[in-house]
Amino acid sequence: MSIQLTEGVNLHIIPTEKYKTVRIIIKFRTPLDKENITKRALLSSIIETNSEKYPTQTTLRSELSNLFGAGFGSSVTKKGTVHVLTLSLNVVNEKYLTMGDSILTQSLEFLKEIIFHPNVFEGHFDKDTFIREKENLVDYYDSIADDKQTYANLELQKLFFDEESQKIPSIGTMEDLAEITETSLYDYYKEMIQQDQVDMYVLGDVDENQIINQLKGFPFEPRKSKQQELFYVQADFEEVNTKIEYQEIKQAKFNLGYTTDIFYLQDNYYAGQLFNGLFGGFPHSKLFVNVREKESLAYYASSSLDTFRGMMIVQTGIDSKKMGQVKEIVTLQLKEMQTGNFTKEDIHQTKQMLKNQLLQSEDNSSAVIERTYSNQLAKNEIISIKKWMANIEAVTKEEIIEIANQVKLKATFFLSEEVK
């Protein structure tokens, strides 16, 4: 069930007896804006660390222990044209405890404290907390440079996207972080609490009336709905953007970014899933079999879709001297898809693997909520697993070929040691 607690703040209760825990997730959503991406990433870390009532990490973790080892965390992500900050709390269902009949109530009070009573002094975040979390974020940025696969992926996105806010990762940038102060971040926190669209999810075997009554006590003020197109659609382009960067690395990374018309739960979404699975999404795919296995040109080769931004990424780890060969054979595999050079058995196997993926995700309560949230953003309805599977099963070979012919190379990034 879904109800509006106040304008712009919605509660979604997903009753189920499948899990022995109750998952509570609160999502803050706002239009993507370069000026605020890094603030939200830092804010996510600070909110997770302490609050007014729990002013240190030790006291906060002690309270989680009192809640029978509840798991609490935060994260940030992009979905098309919006940025989402997520708070997640997972607690044991009190029905399985002999003396824990108020655990859910206490857990919701804990979240209320974290959200509405941060560790603030005279109009700014606690300085020690702010400095520590800012340093931690700097360390995380530094670590990205050491993770060459992630680094190459982010560099490809800079080449692929036209808008600055799309180029920037969901965790922000070192340059923007330097400009943030404990006062400016607190000012932004107040703006987020007052203006973001809020979706609250409770999944588990719970008393719905209890949940509704308690969450009505969260002092969210009404906020205007921010109507906008969710999906980011790339503008037409003439030339492929390419970049080569040299570093002292053992394994080169060659990534390719393609535009697609595949958007989440839209008419061609399911055919797009089949296309990606056949092209590079699974171990039986063309990229895996031909680039990695038959030709031994890559240590890994795969494709993935971003169906909120109309992007497909091909990632490969290769020998620095073989970039030309790899690009040629990847291009050939796409042409094979475009001409329909794949079998009924290939299609059947891919359909089964997609169905199995979905069924496996049902074992993860966080994944169930994330899929529900994405459904509601994209379609304002929940697509049942049965319907999703039926839509996958209905995809034809002709539809897959049509998708393949809409895919167009937009950018390539090659990270390599300098070949002498």
C-alpha beads as a LAMMPS data file, in Angstrom:
LAMMPS data file: protein, C-alpha beads

420 atoms
419 bonds

1 atom types
1 bond types

-500.0 500.0 xlo xhi
-500.0 500.0 ylo yhi
-500.0 500.0 zlo zhi

Masses

1 110.0

Atoms # bond

1 1 1 0.000 0.000 0.000
2 1 1 1.061 3.607 -0.625
3 1 1 -0.215 6.725 1.105
4 1 1 0.743 10.385 1.064
5 1 1 1.826 11.568 4.522
6 1 1 2.023 15.132 3.296
7 1 1 2.562 16.751 -0.092
8 1 1 5.767 15.374 -1.585
9 1 1 6.245 12.742 1.156
10 1 1 4.951 9.218 0.494
11 1 1 4.907 6.051 2.557
12 1 1 4.969 2.621 0.920
13 1 1 4.380 -0.508 3.019
14 1 1 5.243 -3.853 1.460
15 1 1 3.777 -6.605 3.673
16 1 1 5.519 -9.963 3.510
17 1 1 6.307 -12.869 5.844
18 1 1 9.264 -13.970 3.726
19 1 1 11.975 -12.298 5.798
20 1 1 12.866 -12.461 9.478
21 1 1 13.836 -8.797 9.390
22 1 1 12.082 -5.515 8.660
23 1 1 13.763 -3.256 6.099
24 1 1 13.129 0.498 6.374
25 1 1 14.419 2.695 3.569
26 1 1 14.002 6.443 3.175
27 1 1 14.872 8.054 -0.157
28 1 1 15.436 11.781 -0.725
29 1 1 15.178 12.767 -4.405
30 1 1 15.970 16.026 -6.183
31 1 1 16.738 17.139 -9.748
32 1 1 20.363 16.496 -10.667
33 1 1 22.442 19.645 -10.144
34 1 1 26.235 19.851 -10.383
35 1 1 26.275 22.359 -7.515
36 1 1 24.794 19.869 -5.032
37 1 1 26.055 16.406 -6.001
38 1 1 29.157 16.536 -3.800
39 1 1 27.249 18.144 -0.924
40 1 1 24.809 15.249 -0.953
41 1 1 27.621 12.685 -0.971
42 1 1 29.286 14.319 2.043
43 1 1 25.955 14.782 3.783
44 1 1 25.227 11.087 3.336
45 1 1 28.441 10.219 5.182
46 1 1 27.810 12.673 8.013
47 1 1 24.207 11.558 8.577
48 1 1 25.410 7.968 8.845
49 1 1 28.051 8.855 11.444
50 1 1 26.296 10.541 14.386
51 1 1 23.497 12.839 15.557
52 1 1 22.604 15.181 18.402
53 1 1 21.560 12.299 20.673
54 1 1 24.373 10.029 19.468
55 1 1 27.247 12.528 19.040
56 1 1 29.954 9.945 18.339
57 1 1 30.256 6.889 16.139
58 1 1 30.604 4.814 19.303
59 1 1 27.322 5.986 20.807
60 1 1 25.503 5.543 17.509
61 1 1 26.833 2.015 17.042
62 1 1 25.959 1.252 20.652
63 1 1 22.335 2.194 19.946
64 1 1 22.319 -0.097 16.905
65 1 1 23.553 -2.894 19.172
66 1 1 20.677 -2.161 21.537
67 1 1 18.392 -2.658 18.541
68 1 1 19.604 -6.273 18.380
69 1 1 22.388 -5.518 15.928
70 1 1 20.381 -3.433 13.467
71 1 1 22.196 -2.537 10.252
72 1 1 22.216 1.141 9.286
73 1 1 23.781 2.826 6.265
74 1 1 23.455 5.534 3.663
75 1 1 24.288 5.902 -0.018
76 1 1 23.888 8.194 -3.011
77 1 1 23.097 7.384 -6.613
78 1 1 21.824 8.883 -9.848
79 1 1 18.721 7.781 -11.704
80 1 1 18.528 9.570 -15.010
81 1 1 17.943 13.255 -14.256
82 1 1 17.620 12.900 -10.464
83 1 1 19.985 12.385 -7.541
84 1 1 18.887 10.087 -4.724
85 1 1 20.198 9.957 -1.148
86 1 1 19.141 6.764 0.632
87 1 1 19.020 5.860 4.326
88 1 1 18.565 2.176 5.127
89 1 1 17.845 0.421 8.426
90 1 1 17.448 -3.344 8.714
91 1 1 16.135 -4.702 12.039
92 1 1 15.155 -8.115 13.294
93 1 1 11.408 -8.713 13.304
94 1 1 10.348 -8.421 16.933
95 1 1 8.008 -11.394 16.463
96 1 1 11.109 -13.580 16.686
97 1 1 12.255 -12.021 19.965
98 1 1 11.062 -12.950 23.450
99 1 1 11.615 -9.487 24.926
100 1 1 11.753 -7.248 21.870
101 1 1 8.191 -6.124 21.364
102 1 1 9.166 -2.456 20.879
103 1 1 12.158 -2.871 18.559
104 1 1 10.354 -1.536 15.475
105 1 1 9.070 1.476 17.381
106 1 1 12.559 2.185 18.714
107 1 1 14.040 1.745 15.241
108 1 1 11.719 4.307 13.700
109 1 1 12.520 6.713 16.546
110 1 1 16.207 6.161 15.806
111 1 1 15.667 7.151 12.166
112 1 1 13.647 10.189 13.243
113 1 1 16.554 11.300 15.432
114 1 1 19.104 10.767 12.651
115 1 1 17.098 12.719 10.049
116 1 1 15.779 15.635 12.081
117 1 1 18.395 16.104 14.794
118 1 1 21.876 16.042 13.255
119 1 1 24.997 16.824 15.259
120 1 1 24.853 20.613 14.829
121 1 1 26.255 23.495 16.869
122 1 1 25.453 27.190 16.303
123 1 1 24.315 26.797 12.702
124 1 1 26.929 24.343 11.433
125 1 1 27.752 20.657 11.568
126 1 1 30.045 19.450 14.322
127 1 1 33.492 20.496 13.149
128 1 1 35.369 17.325 14.109
129 1 1 32.783 15.141 12.356
130 1 1 32.789 17.389 9.294
131 1 1 36.597 17.353 8.971
132 1 1 36.830 13.590 9.454
133 1 1 34.135 12.743 6.907
134 1 1 35.542 15.231 4.427
135 1 1 38.949 13.554 4.751
136 1 1 37.317 10.144 4.328
137 1 1 35.688 11.319 1.103
138 1 1 39.042 12.631 -0.132
139 1 1 40.544 9.204 0.577
140 1 1 37.706 7.593 -1.371
141 1 1 38.319 9.862 -4.355
142 1 1 41.999 8.957 -4.215
143 1 1 41.155 5.245 -4.128
144 1 1 39.212 5.550 -7.399
145 1 1 42.452 6.396 -9.208
146 1 1 43.852 3.076 -7.973
147 1 1 40.806 1.104 -9.139
148 1 1 41.540 1.244 -12.839
149 1 1 38.305 -0.404 -13.943
150 1 1 36.190 2.174 -12.073
151 1 1 38.492 4.985 -13.176
152 1 1 38.151 4.027 -16.846
153 1 1 34.384 3.808 -16.507
154 1 1 34.145 7.300 -15.005
155 1 1 36.470 8.764 -17.627
156 1 1 34.315 7.243 -20.348
157 1 1 31.238 8.931 -18.874
158 1 1 32.985 12.309 -19.060
159 1 1 33.433 11.748 -22.795
160 1 1 29.982 10.292 -23.328
161 1 1 27.675 12.816 -21.695
162 1 1 27.078 16.399 -22.803
163 1 1 25.658 17.816 -19.562
164 1 1 28.111 18.553 -16.767
165 1 1 25.846 17.064 -14.089
166 1 1 25.825 13.748 -16.000
167 1 1 29.607 13.691 -16.332
168 1 1 30.074 13.918 -12.559
169 1 1 29.770 10.652 -10.567
170 1 1 27.058 10.356 -7.931
171 1 1 29.682 10.726 -5.167
172 1 1 30.825 14.121 -6.497
173 1 1 34.312 15.497 -7.125
174 1 1 37.407 16.533 -5.199
175 1 1 37.212 20.067 -6.638
176 1 1 33.667 20.679 -5.423
177 1 1 34.419 19.095 -2.040
178 1 1 37.116 21.682 -1.354
179 1 1 34.521 24.475 -1.496
180 1 1 32.146 22.978 1.093
181 1 1 32.174 24.260 4.691
182 1 1 30.400 22.904 7.756
183 1 1 28.045 25.902 7.556
184 1 1 27.249 25.663 3.834
185 1 1 26.607 21.933 4.214
186 1 1 24.197 22.494 7.097
187 1 1 22.363 25.105 5.015
188 1 1 22.033 22.571 2.229
189 1 1 20.880 19.872 4.666
190 1 1 17.970 22.107 5.725
191 1 1 17.107 22.686 2.065
192 1 1 17.122 18.939 1.383
193 1 1 14.876 18.140 4.353
194 1 1 12.412 20.857 3.321
195 1 1 12.392 20.449 -0.466
196 1 1 13.404 16.936 -1.586
197 1 1 10.748 14.468 -2.669
198 1 1 10.677 11.760 0.016
199 1 1 9.684 8.111 -0.332
200 1 1 9.626 5.924 2.773
201 1 1 9.523 2.134 2.417
202 1 1 8.816 -0.460 5.097
203 1 1 9.089 -4.093 4.008
204 1 1 8.309 -6.999 6.287
205 1 1 5.720 -8.640 8.520
206 1 1 4.459 -5.470 10.240
207 1 1 1.342 -3.826 11.643
208 1 1 0.484 -1.303 8.927
209 1 1 -1.508 0.993 11.231
210 1 1 1.396 1.154 13.687
211 1 1 3.772 2.123 10.887
212 1 1 1.446 4.778 9.499
213 1 1 0.767 6.344 12.889
214 1 1 4.418 6.495 13.842
215 1 1 5.707 7.841 10.536
216 1 1 3.014 10.500 10.525
217 1 1 4.965 11.868 13.485
218 1 1 8.021 12.559 11.324
219 1 1 7.937 16.380 10.994
220 1 1 8.264 16.602 7.216
221 1 1 6.754 19.802 5.869
222 1 1 4.718 19.786 2.632
223 1 1 6.835 20.374 -0.463
224 1 1 5.844 20.949 -4.060
225 1 1 6.284 18.023 -6.430
226 1 1 9.055 18.677 -8.931
227 1 1 7.712 17.426 -12.231
228 1 1 10.432 16.600 -14.749
229 1 1 11.394 14.030 -17.341
230 1 1 13.078 11.184 -15.465
231 1 1 15.106 9.782 -18.353
232 1 1 18.173 11.535 -19.709
233 1 1 18.126 11.462 -23.522
234 1 1 21.381 12.137 -25.311
235 1 1 21.388 14.773 -28.045
236 1 1 22.245 13.791 -31.622
237 1 1 25.958 13.737 -32.378
238 1 1 28.239 13.561 -35.402
239 1 1 31.621 12.356 -34.144
240 1 1 32.815 9.720 -31.701
241 1 1 34.692 11.173 -28.722
242 1 1 37.929 9.297 -28.042
243 1 1 40.651 9.619 -25.448
244 1 1 43.847 7.707 -24.731
245 1 1 45.579 8.011 -21.356
246 1 1 48.887 6.457 -20.383
247 1 1 49.725 5.162 -16.921
248 1 1 52.017 2.533 -15.462
249 1 1 49.542 -0.351 -15.421
250 1 1 49.777 -4.081 -16.085
251 1 1 46.370 -4.506 -17.730
252 1 1 44.990 -1.951 -20.176
253 1 1 41.332 -0.898 -20.052
254 1 1 39.403 -0.225 -23.244
255 1 1 35.837 0.961 -22.691
256 1 1 33.235 1.894 -25.273
257 1 1 30.046 3.906 -24.684
258 1 1 27.006 3.495 -26.961
259 1 1 23.757 5.441 -27.083
260 1 1 20.572 3.350 -26.926
261 1 1 16.836 3.938 -26.928
262 1 1 16.387 1.411 -24.117
263 1 1 14.717 3.025 -21.098
264 1 1 13.503 1.416 -17.890
265 1 1 10.163 -0.386 -18.292
266 1 1 9.360 1.465 -21.521
267 1 1 8.055 -0.404 -24.575
268 1 1 11.412 -1.765 -25.778
269 1 1 12.939 -2.332 -22.329
270 1 1 12.476 -6.091 -22.322
271 1 1 13.902 -6.532 -25.824
272 1 1 16.809 -4.383 -24.655
273 1 1 17.464 -6.777 -21.780
274 1 1 17.607 -9.673 -24.232
275 1 1 19.913 -7.747 -26.543
276 1 1 22.345 -6.890 -23.748
277 1 1 22.312 -10.427 -22.376
278 1 1 23.121 -11.855 -25.801
279 1 1 25.701 -9.200 -26.663
280 1 1 27.765 -9.029 -23.485
281 1 1 25.713 -9.522 -20.345
282 1 1 26.165 -13.247 -19.705
283 1 1 28.897 -15.926 -20.013
284 1 1 27.285 -17.257 -23.218
285 1 1 27.233 -13.780 -24.814
286 1 1 29.080 -12.829 -27.982
287 1 1 31.608 -10.611 -26.227
288 1 1 32.478 -13.213 -23.621
289 1 1 32.677 -16.132 -26.048
290 1 1 34.379 -14.432 -28.990
291 1 1 36.503 -11.657 -27.511
292 1 1 37.575 -13.425 -24.341
293 1 1 37.334 -17.134 -25.011
294 1 1 37.905 -17.812 -28.737
295 1 1 40.319 -15.012 -29.625
296 1 1 41.877 -14.607 -26.152
297 1 1 41.999 -10.858 -26.721
298 1 1 40.674 -9.807 -23.312
299 1 1 40.971 -10.787 -19.656
300 1 1 37.339 -9.736 -19.370
301 1 1 34.759 -8.360 -21.788
302 1 1 31.170 -7.485 -20.945
303 1 1 28.377 -5.032 -21.614
304 1 1 25.894 -3.340 -19.280
305 1 1 22.943 -0.976 -19.679
306 1 1 22.071 2.247 -17.900
307 1 1 18.360 2.335 -18.696
308 1 1 17.781 5.684 -17.016
309 1 1 20.339 7.445 -19.219
310 1 1 20.148 5.541 -22.516
311 1 1 23.704 4.223 -22.323
312 1 1 25.421 0.899 -22.914
313 1 1 28.988 0.422 -21.704
314 1 1 31.335 -2.247 -23.018
315 1 1 34.210 -2.851 -20.600
316 1 1 37.326 -4.811 -21.505
317 1 1 40.623 -5.569 -19.815
318 1 1 43.246 -6.213 -22.487
319 1 1 46.886 -6.300 -23.505
320 1 1 47.968 -2.750 -24.380
321 1 1 49.082 -3.819 -27.873
322 1 1 45.707 -5.341 -28.810
323 1 1 43.369 -2.354 -28.647
324 1 1 42.874 -2.221 -32.421
325 1 1 42.008 -5.909 -32.605
326 1 1 39.623 -5.664 -29.677
327 1 1 37.789 -2.676 -31.145
328 1 1 37.461 -4.503 -34.451
329 1 1 36.049 -7.681 -32.939
330 1 1 33.657 -5.813 -30.598
331 1 1 32.347 -3.934 -33.644
332 1 1 31.965 -7.250 -35.451
333 1 1 29.932 -8.750 -32.589
334 1 1 27.538 -5.810 -32.713
335 1 1 27.139 -6.316 -36.465
336 1 1 26.394 -9.985 -35.798
337 1 1 23.585 -8.889 -33.475
338 1 1 22.312 -6.385 -36.045
339 1 1 22.085 -9.066 -38.735
340 1 1 20.436 -11.596 -36.430
341 1 1 23.316 -14.040 -36.218
342 1 1 22.117 -15.725 -33.019
343 1 1 19.950 -18.789 -32.477
344 1 1 16.631 -19.617 -30.855
345 1 1 18.603 -21.536 -28.245
346 1 1 20.688 -18.421 -27.514
347 1 1 17.477 -16.439 -26.989
348 1 1 15.922 -19.131 -24.796
349 1 1 19.042 -19.384 -22.624
350 1 1 19.156 -15.615 -22.171
351 1 1 15.481 -15.463 -21.223
352 1 1 16.029 -18.149 -18.582
353 1 1 19.037 -16.341 -17.129
354 1 1 17.152 -13.038 -16.945
355 1 1 14.290 -14.759 -15.140
356 1 1 16.678 -16.437 -12.710
357 1 1 18.311 -13.084 -11.946
358 1 1 14.954 -11.609 -11.038
359 1 1 13.971 -14.571 -8.865
360 1 1 17.295 -14.441 -7.022
361 1 1 16.821 -10.727 -6.328
362 1 1 13.647 -11.607 -4.406
363 1 1 15.869 -13.022 -1.639
364 1 1 17.235 -9.531 -0.981
365 1 1 14.758 -7.184 0.695
366 1 1 16.807 -4.131 -0.280
367 1 1 16.708 -5.188 -3.943
368 1 1 12.929 -5.644 -3.743
369 1 1 12.515 -2.081 -2.467
370 1 1 14.907 -0.701 -5.067
371 1 1 12.968 -2.352 -7.878
372 1 1 9.694 -1.052 -6.419
373 1 1 11.112 2.475 -6.225
374 1 1 12.352 2.339 -9.810
375 1 1 8.957 1.014 -10.946
376 1 1 7.168 3.889 -9.266
377 1 1 9.550 6.500 -10.687
378 1 1 9.363 5.183 -14.237
379 1 1 5.764 3.955 -14.506
380 1 1 4.002 5.049 -11.320
381 1 1 2.958 1.430 -10.885
382 1 1 4.407 -1.851 -9.703
383 1 1 5.224 -4.430 -12.367
384 1 1 4.715 -7.880 -10.871
385 1 1 7.343 -10.554 -11.334
386 1 1 4.810 -12.622 -13.251
387 1 1 4.179 -9.777 -15.714
388 1 1 7.891 -8.994 -15.999
389 1 1 8.631 -12.609 -16.893
390 1 1 5.769 -12.713 -19.382
391 1 1 7.142 -9.595 -21.067
392 1 1 10.590 -11.179 -21.295
393 1 1 9.137 -14.379 -22.726
394 1 1 7.191 -12.417 -25.361
395 1 1 10.300 -10.782 -26.877
396 1 1 10.951 -11.876 -30.470
397 1 1 14.153 -12.192 -32.450
398 1 1 13.024 -9.362 -34.729
399 1 1 12.649 -7.021 -31.732
400 1 1 16.167 -7.833 -30.548
401 1 1 17.570 -7.115 -34.021
402 1 1 15.699 -3.811 -34.081
403 1 1 17.283 -2.826 -30.756
404 1 1 20.755 -3.782 -31.999
405 1 1 20.381 -1.503 -34.996
406 1 1 19.560 1.471 -32.780
407 1 1 22.816 1.178 -30.818
408 1 1 25.419 3.768 -31.820
409 1 1 29.005 4.281 -30.632
410 1 1 29.461 7.665 -28.951
411 1 1 32.746 7.495 -26.999
412 1 1 35.790 5.336 -26.284
413 1 1 38.383 5.552 -23.503
414 1 1 41.670 3.648 -23.610
415 1 1 43.833 3.461 -20.486
416 1 1 47.158 1.889 -21.297
417 1 1 50.818 1.679 -20.529
418 1 1 52.840 3.464 -23.160
419 1 1 53.835 0.922 -25.799
420 1 1 57.459 1.442 -26.903

Bonds

1 1 1 2
2 1 2 3
3 1 3 4
4 1 4 5
5 1 5 6
6 1 6 7
7 1 7 8
8 1 8 9
9 1 9 10
10 1 10 11
11 1 11 12
12 1 12 13
13 1 13 14
14 1 14 15
15 1 15 16
16 1 16 17
17 1 17 18
18 1 18 19
19 1 19 20
20 1 20 21
21 1 21 22
22 1 22 23
23 1 23 24
24 1 24 25
25 1 25 26
26 1 26 27
27 1 27 28
28 1 28 29
29 1 29 30
30 1 30 31
31 1 31 32
32 1 32 33
33 1 33 34
34 1 34 35
35 1 35 36
36 1 36 37
37 1 37 38
38 1 38 39
39 1 39 40
40 1 40 41
41 1 41 42
42 1 42 43
43 1 43 44
44 1 44 45
45 1 45 46
46 1 46 47
47 1 47 48
48 1 48 49
49 1 49 50
50 1 50 51
51 1 51 52
52 1 52 53
53 1 53 54
54 1 54 55
55 1 55 56
56 1 56 57
57 1 57 58
58 1 58 59
59 1 59 60
60 1 60 61
61 1 61 62
62 1 62 63
63 1 63 64
64 1 64 65
65 1 65 66
66 1 66 67
67 1 67 68
68 1 68 69
69 1 69 70
70 1 70 71
71 1 71 72
72 1 72 73
73 1 73 74
74 1 74 75
75 1 75 76
76 1 76 77
77 1 77 78
78 1 78 79
79 1 79 80
80 1 80 81
81 1 81 82
82 1 82 83
83 1 83 84
84 1 84 85
85 1 85 86
86 1 86 87
87 1 87 88
88 1 88 89
89 1 89 90
90 1 90 91
91 1 91 92
92 1 92 93
93 1 93 94
94 1 94 95
95 1 95 96
96 1 96 97
97 1 97 98
98 1 98 99
99 1 99 100
100 1 100 101
101 1 101 102
102 1 102 103
103 1 103 104
104 1 104 105
105 1 105 106
106 1 106 107
107 1 107 108
108 1 108 109
109 1 109 110
110 1 110 111
111 1 111 112
112 1 112 113
113 1 113 114
114 1 114 115
115 1 115 116
116 1 116 117
117 1 117 118
118 1 118 119
119 1 119 120
120 1 120 121
121 1 121 122
122 1 122 123
123 1 123 124
124 1 124 125
125 1 125 126
126 1 126 127
127 1 127 128
128 1 128 129
129 1 129 130
130 1 130 131
131 1 131 132
132 1 132 133
133 1 133 134
134 1 134 135
135 1 135 136
136 1 136 137
137 1 137 138
138 1 138 139
139 1 139 140
140 1 140 141
141 1 141 142
142 1 142 143
143 1 143 144
144 1 144 145
145 1 145 146
146 1 146 147
147 1 147 148
148 1 148 149
149 1 149 150
150 1 150 151
151 1 151 152
152 1 152 153
153 1 153 154
154 1 154 155
155 1 155 156
156 1 156 157
157 1 157 158
158 1 158 159
159 1 159 160
160 1 160 161
161 1 161 162
162 1 162 163
163 1 163 164
164 1 164 165
165 1 165 166
166 1 166 167
167 1 167 168
168 1 168 169
169 1 169 170
170 1 170 171
171 1 171 172
172 1 172 173
173 1 173 174
174 1 174 175
175 1 175 176
176 1 176 177
177 1 177 178
178 1 178 179
179 1 179 180
180 1 180 181
181 1 181 182
182 1 182 183
183 1 183 184
184 1 184 185
185 1 185 186
186 1 186 187
187 1 187 188
188 1 188 189
189 1 189 190
190 1 190 191
191 1 191 192
192 1 192 193
193 1 193 194
194 1 194 195
195 1 195 196
196 1 196 197
197 1 197 198
198 1 198 199
199 1 199 200
200 1 200 201
201 1 201 202
202 1 202 203
203 1 203 204
204 1 204 205
205 1 205 206
206 1 206 207
207 1 207 208
208 1 208 209
209 1 209 210
210 1 210 211
211 1 211 212
212 1 212 213
213 1 213 214
214 1 214 215
215 1 215 216
216 1 216 217
217 1 217 218
218 1 218 219
219 1 219 220
220 1 220 221
221 1 221 222
222 1 222 223
223 1 223 224
224 1 224 225
225 1 225 226
226 1 226 227
227 1 227 228
228 1 228 229
229 1 229 230
230 1 230 231
231 1 231 232
232 1 232 233
233 1 233 234
234 1 234 235
235 1 235 236
236 1 236 237
237 1 237 238
238 1 238 239
239 1 239 240
240 1 240 241
241 1 241 242
242 1 242 243
243 1 243 244
244 1 244 245
245 1 245 246
246 1 246 247
247 1 247 248
248 1 248 249
249 1 249 250
250 1 250 251
251 1 251 252
252 1 252 253
253 1 253 254
254 1 254 255
255 1 255 256
256 1 256 257
257 1 257 258
258 1 258 259
259 1 259 260
260 1 260 261
261 1 261 262
262 1 262 263
263 1 263 264
264 1 264 265
265 1 265 266
266 1 266 267
267 1 267 268
268 1 268 269
269 1 269 270
270 1 270 271
271 1 271 272
272 1 272 273
273 1 273 274
274 1 274 275
275 1 275 276
276 1 276 277
277 1 277 278
278 1 278 279
279 1 279 280
280 1 280 281
281 1 281 282
282 1 282 283
283 1 283 284
284 1 284 285
285 1 285 286
286 1 286 287
287 1 287 288
288 1 288 289
289 1 289 290
290 1 290 291
291 1 291 292
292 1 292 293
293 1 293 294
294 1 294 295
295 1 295 296
296 1 296 297
297 1 297 298
298 1 298 299
299 1 299 300
300 1 300 301
301 1 301 302
302 1 302 303
303 1 303 304
304 1 304 305
305 1 305 306
306 1 306 307
307 1 307 308
308 1 308 309
309 1 309 310
310 1 310 311
311 1 311 312
312 1 312 313
313 1 313 314
314 1 314 315
315 1 315 316
316 1 316 317
317 1 317 318
318 1 318 319
319 1 319 320
320 1 320 321
321 1 321 322
322 1 322 323
323 1 323 324
324 1 324 325
325 1 325 326
326 1 326 327
327 1 327 328
328 1 328 329
329 1 329 330
330 1 330 331
331 1 331 332
332 1 332 333
333 1 333 334
334 1 334 335
335 1 335 336
336 1 336 337
337 1 337 338
338 1 338 339
339 1 339 340
340 1 340 341
341 1 341 342
342 1 342 343
343 1 343 344
344 1 344 345
345 1 345 346
346 1 346 347
347 1 347 348
348 1 348 349
349 1 349 350
350 1 350 351
351 1 351 352
352 1 352 353
353 1 353 354
354 1 354 355
355 1 355 356
356 1 356 357
357 1 357 358
358 1 358 359
359 1 359 360
360 1 360 361
361 1 361 362
362 1 362 363
363 1 363 364
364 1 364 365
365 1 365 366
366 1 366 367
367 1 367 368
368 1 368 369
369 1 369 370
370 1 370 371
371 1 371 372
372 1 372 373
373 1 373 374
374 1 374 375
375 1 375 376
376 1 376 377
377 1 377 378
378 1 378 379
379 1 379 380
380 1 380 381
381 1 381 382
382 1 382 383
383 1 383 384
384 1 384 385
385 1 385 386
386 1 386 387
387 1 387 388
388 1 388 389
389 1 389 390
390 1 390 391
391 1 391 392
392 1 392 393
393 1 393 394
394 1 394 395
395 1 395 396
396 1 396 397
397 1 397 398
398 1 398 399
399 1 399 400
400 1 400 401
401 1 401 402
402 1 402 403
403 1 403 404
404 1 404 405
405 1 405 406
406 1 406 407
407 1 407 408
408 1 408 409
409 1 409 410
410 1 410 411
411 1 411 412
412 1 412 413
413 1 413 414
414 1 414 415
415 1 415 416
416 1 416 417
417 1 417 418
418 1 418 419
419 1 419 420
